[in-house]
Protein backbone atom coordinates (compact mmCIF):
# COMPACT_ATOMS: atom_id res chain seq x y z
CA UNK A 1 0.00 0.00 0.00
CA UNK A 2 1.44 3.33 -1.02
CA UNK A 3 1.72 5.77 1.91
CA UNK A 4 0.25 8.59 -0.20
CA UNK A 5 -2.76 6.87 -1.74
CA UNK A 6 -5.20 9.31 -0.09
CA UNK A 7 -3.58 12.56 -1.29
CA UNK A 8 -1.02 11.37 -3.81
CA UNK A 9 -0.89 14.61 -5.80
CA UNK A 10 -1.42 17.10 -2.98
CA UNK A 11 2.17 18.39 -3.11
CA UNK A 12 2.48 19.21 -6.79
CA UNK A 13 3.50 22.66 -7.94
CA UNK A 14 0.58 24.29 -9.70
CA UNK A 15 -1.43 27.52 -9.36
CA UNK A 16 -4.15 25.63 -7.50
CA UNK A 17 -1.71 23.94 -5.13
CA UNK A 18 -0.06 27.27 -4.30
CA UNK A 19 -3.29 28.86 -3.14
CA UNK A 20 -3.54 29.25 0.67
CA UNK A 21 -5.22 26.30 2.34
CA UNK A 22 -7.71 28.61 4.07
CA UNK A 23 -8.83 30.02 0.72
CA UNK A 24 -9.30 26.55 -0.78
CA UNK A 25 -11.16 25.32 2.28
CA UNK A 26 -13.54 28.30 2.28
CA UNK A 27 -14.11 28.08 -1.48
CA UNK A 28 -14.83 24.35 -1.33
CA UNK A 29 -17.32 24.72 1.52
CA UNK A 30 -19.00 27.64 -0.22
CA UNK A 31 -19.27 25.69 -3.49
CA UNK A 32 -20.71 22.62 -1.79
CA UNK A 33 -23.22 24.70 0.18
CA UNK A 34 -24.31 26.61 -2.93
CA UNK A 35 -24.74 23.50 -5.06
CA UNK A 36 -26.57 21.61 -2.32
CA UNK A 37 -28.96 24.50 -1.57
CA UNK A 38 -29.66 25.55 -5.16
CA UNK A 39 -33.22 24.94 -6.44
CA UNK A 40 -33.78 22.19 -8.98
CA UNK A 41 -34.34 24.65 -11.82
CA UNK A 42 -30.88 26.21 -11.56
CA UNK A 43 -29.35 24.12 -14.32
CA UNK A 44 -26.99 26.94 -15.48
CA UNK A 45 -25.46 26.98 -12.01
CA UNK A 46 -24.66 23.27 -12.20
CA UNK A 47 -23.19 23.67 -15.69
CA UNK A 48 -21.07 26.64 -14.61
CA UNK A 49 -19.87 24.77 -11.52
CA UNK A 50 -18.90 21.74 -13.60
CA UNK A 51 -17.02 23.95 -16.07
CA UNK A 52 -15.17 25.73 -13.24
CA UNK A 53 -14.19 22.43 -11.63
CA UNK A 54 -12.88 21.11 -14.95
CA UNK A 55 -10.78 24.26 -15.40
CA UNK A 56 -9.38 23.92 -11.89
CA UNK A 57 -8.62 20.25 -12.51
CA UNK A 58 -6.68 21.18 -15.65
CA UNK A 59 -4.79 23.91 -13.80
CA UNK A 60 -3.91 21.54 -10.94
CA UNK A 61 -1.93 19.25 -13.29
CA UNK A 62 -3.39 16.17 -11.61
CA UNK A 63 -3.63 13.30 -14.12
CA UNK A 64 -7.22 13.23 -15.46
CA UNK A 65 -7.32 9.44 -15.33
CA UNK A 66 -6.59 9.54 -11.61
CA UNK A 67 -9.48 11.95 -11.00
CA UNK A 68 -11.84 9.85 -13.10
CA UNK A 69 -10.88 6.69 -11.23
CA UNK A 70 -11.43 8.33 -7.85
CA UNK A 71 -14.79 9.66 -8.97
CA UNK A 72 -15.90 6.29 -10.34
CA UNK A 73 -14.75 4.59 -7.15
CA UNK A 74 -17.09 6.73 -5.04
CA UNK A 75 -19.90 7.18 -7.56
CA UNK A 76 -21.78 3.96 -6.59
CA UNK A 77 -22.48 5.49 -3.16
CA UNK A 78 -23.88 8.59 -4.87
CA UNK A 79 -26.07 6.51 -7.16
CA UNK A 80 -27.30 4.46 -4.21
CA UNK A 81 -28.40 7.57 -2.33
CA UNK A 82 -29.96 9.16 -5.42
CA UNK A 83 -31.82 5.93 -6.20
CA UNK A 84 -34.06 6.46 -3.18
CA UNK A 85 -35.52 9.58 -4.81
CA UNK A 86 -37.07 7.45 -7.56
CA UNK A 87 -39.80 6.40 -5.12
CA UNK A 88 -41.00 10.01 -4.70
CA UNK A 89 -43.26 12.06 -7.02
CA UNK A 90 -41.24 13.33 -9.97
CA UNK A 91 -38.67 10.69 -9.16
CA UNK A 92 -36.61 10.81 -12.35
CA UNK A 93 -36.14 14.56 -12.16
CA UNK A 94 -35.18 14.35 -8.50
CA UNK A 95 -32.80 11.49 -9.30
CA UNK A 96 -30.98 13.45 -12.01
CA UNK A 97 -30.71 16.61 -9.90
CA UNK A 98 -29.51 14.76 -6.82
CA UNK A 99 -27.01 12.79 -8.90
CA UNK A 100 -25.66 16.00 -10.46
CA UNK A 101 -25.40 17.77 -7.11
CA UNK A 102 -23.68 14.87 -5.38
CA UNK A 103 -21.25 14.29 -8.24
CA UNK A 104 -20.24 17.96 -8.34
CA UNK A 105 -19.71 18.07 -4.57
CA UNK A 106 -17.76 14.84 -4.66
CA UNK A 107 -15.55 16.09 -7.49
CA UNK A 108 -14.89 19.30 -5.56
CA UNK A 109 -13.82 17.30 -2.51
CA UNK A 110 -11.54 15.08 -4.60
CA UNK A 111 -9.87 18.17 -6.06
CA UNK A 112 -9.55 19.74 -2.63
CA UNK A 113 -7.97 16.70 -0.98
CA UNK A 114 -5.51 16.27 -3.84
CA UNK A 115 -4.42 19.91 -3.93
CA UNK A 116 -4.17 20.50 -0.17
CA UNK A 117 -1.83 18.50 2.09
CA UNK A 118 -3.60 17.12 5.13
CA UNK A 119 -1.21 18.94 7.47
CA UNK A 120 -2.32 22.28 6.02
CA UNK A 121 -5.97 21.36 6.56
CA UNK A 122 -5.22 20.62 10.21
CA UNK A 123 -3.56 24.02 10.51
CA UNK A 124 -6.70 25.68 9.13
CA UNK A 125 -8.85 23.79 11.62
CA UNK A 126 -6.66 24.99 14.50
CA UNK A 127 -6.91 28.60 13.29
CA UNK A 128 -10.71 28.51 13.26
CA UNK A 129 -10.74 27.24 16.84
CA UNK A 130 -11.83 23.68 16.19
CA UNK A 131 -11.45 21.74 19.49
CA UNK A 132 -7.91 20.47 19.88
CA UNK A 133 -8.98 16.93 20.72
CA UNK A 134 -10.85 16.69 17.40
CA UNK A 135 -7.83 17.94 15.44
CA UNK A 136 -5.62 15.44 17.28
CA UNK A 137 -8.00 12.60 16.45
CA UNK A 138 -7.93 13.56 12.77
CA UNK A 139 -4.13 13.68 12.78
CA UNK A 140 -3.86 10.27 14.44
CA UNK A 141 -6.47 8.80 12.11
CA UNK A 142 -4.55 10.03 9.06
CA UNK A 143 -1.27 8.75 10.45
CA UNK A 144 -2.39 5.26 11.45
CA UNK A 145 -4.84 4.42 8.69
CA UNK A 146 -1.82 3.42 6.61
CA UNK A 147 -0.59 1.19 9.43
CA UNK A 148 -3.96 -0.57 9.61
CA UNK A 149 -4.07 -1.05 5.84
CA UNK A 150 -0.58 -2.55 5.87
CA UNK A 151 -1.64 -4.84 8.71
CA UNK A 152 -4.70 -5.89 6.70
CA UNK A 153 -2.51 -6.61 3.67
CA UNK A 154 -0.22 -8.83 5.75
CA UNK A 155 -3.19 -10.73 7.16
CA UNK A 156 -4.60 -11.30 3.67
CA UNK A 157 -1.24 -12.51 2.41
CA UNK A 158 -0.88 -14.88 5.36
CA UNK A 159 -4.38 -16.28 4.83
CA UNK A 160 -3.76 -16.77 1.12
CA UNK A 161 -0.53 -18.64 1.78
CA UNK A 162 -2.25 -21.04 4.19
CA UNK A 163 -5.57 -21.55 2.44
CA UNK A 164 -5.97 -23.83 -0.57
CA UNK A 165 -9.76 -23.87 -0.71
CA UNK A 166 -11.83 -21.60 -2.92
CA UNK A 167 -15.23 -22.57 -1.52
CA UNK A 168 -17.42 -19.56 -0.74
CA UNK A 169 -18.30 -20.68 2.77
CA UNK A 170 -14.69 -20.96 3.86
CA UNK A 171 -13.86 -17.68 2.13
CA UNK A 172 -16.44 -15.78 4.16
CA UNK A 173 -15.33 -17.55 7.33
CA UNK A 174 -11.71 -16.60 6.69
CA UNK A 175 -12.67 -12.99 6.01
CA UNK A 176 -14.61 -12.80 9.27
CA UNK A 177 -11.68 -14.26 11.20
CA UNK A 178 -9.30 -11.81 9.55
CA UNK A 179 -11.57 -8.89 10.45
CA UNK A 180 -11.66 -10.07 14.07
CA UNK A 181 -7.88 -10.39 14.21
CA UNK A 182 -7.49 -6.92 12.69
CA UNK A 183 -9.84 -5.46 15.30
CA UNK A 184 -7.94 -7.10 18.16
CA UNK A 185 -4.57 -5.99 16.84
CA UNK A 186 -5.84 -2.47 16.24
CA UNK A 187 -7.18 -2.23 19.80
CA UNK A 188 -3.91 -3.49 21.27
CA UNK A 189 -1.89 -1.10 19.11
CA UNK A 190 -4.12 1.84 20.09
CA UNK A 191 -3.60 1.09 23.80
CA UNK A 192 0.17 0.90 23.36
CA UNK A 193 0.24 4.17 21.42
CA UNK A 194 -1.91 5.90 24.03
CA UNK A 195 0.32 4.69 26.89
CA UNK A 196 3.44 5.81 25.00
CA UNK A 197 1.96 9.26 24.34
CA UNK A 198 0.95 9.70 27.99
CA UNK A 199 4.43 8.61 29.08
CA UNK A 200 5.85 11.44 26.96
CA UNK A 201 3.65 14.09 28.54
CA UNK A 202 0.64 14.16 26.22
CA UNK A 203 -2.64 15.00 27.89
CA UNK A 204 -6.08 14.74 26.23
Secondary structure as UniProt FT lines:
FT   TURN            3..4
FT   TURN            8..11
FT   TURN            15..18
FT   HELIX           21..37
FT   TURN            40..41
FT   HELIX           43..60
FT   HELIX           64..83
FT   HELIX           84..87
FT   TURN            89..90
FT   HELIX           91..113
FT   TURN            114..115
FT   HELIX           118..127
FT   TURN            128..129
FT   HELIX           132..162
FT   HELIX           168..199
FT   TURN            200..201
//
